């Protein structure tokens, strides 16, 4: 019996993160609908609160954030970042998307590792993004728990690719 329990523990550890339940994913998708179309504002807040994150983007280094906010390159980049998060949100709650989620997040981790992005900067991104989201949706304890879990699971994969 001990051998079976040990084997199950090993399988669970190797399997990696279990993604969100359909209910948790539904909460996140519902709140995400209020963020869509606000990519520029969200990225602006993240950069405003975390200048070290802005400094990781070569096209934005040393530029005035208030002037940058209204430019096409800023809007384009904000759209790419939000599209990635939206894709992740769309995959949540469907176990059949595990390979897609892993591939996407592993690629994201590898790209950010090359640019020297740290775990701390990812956590700062998380904090700023959640603060923004809280200000634009009807926040609840279950919604907060779902977002926490979604970021935890995302970062578990992403961080496995960082030094």
Secondary structure, DSSP 8 states (H G I E B T S, - for coil): -HHHHHHHHHHHHHH------HHHHHHHHHHHTTTTT-HHHHHHHHHHH-HHHHTTSGGGTT--HHHHTTSHHHHHHHHHHHHHHHHHHHHTT-GGGHHHHHHHHHHHHHHHHHTT--HHHHHHHHHHHHHHHHTTS---HHHHHHHHHHHHHHHHHHHTT--
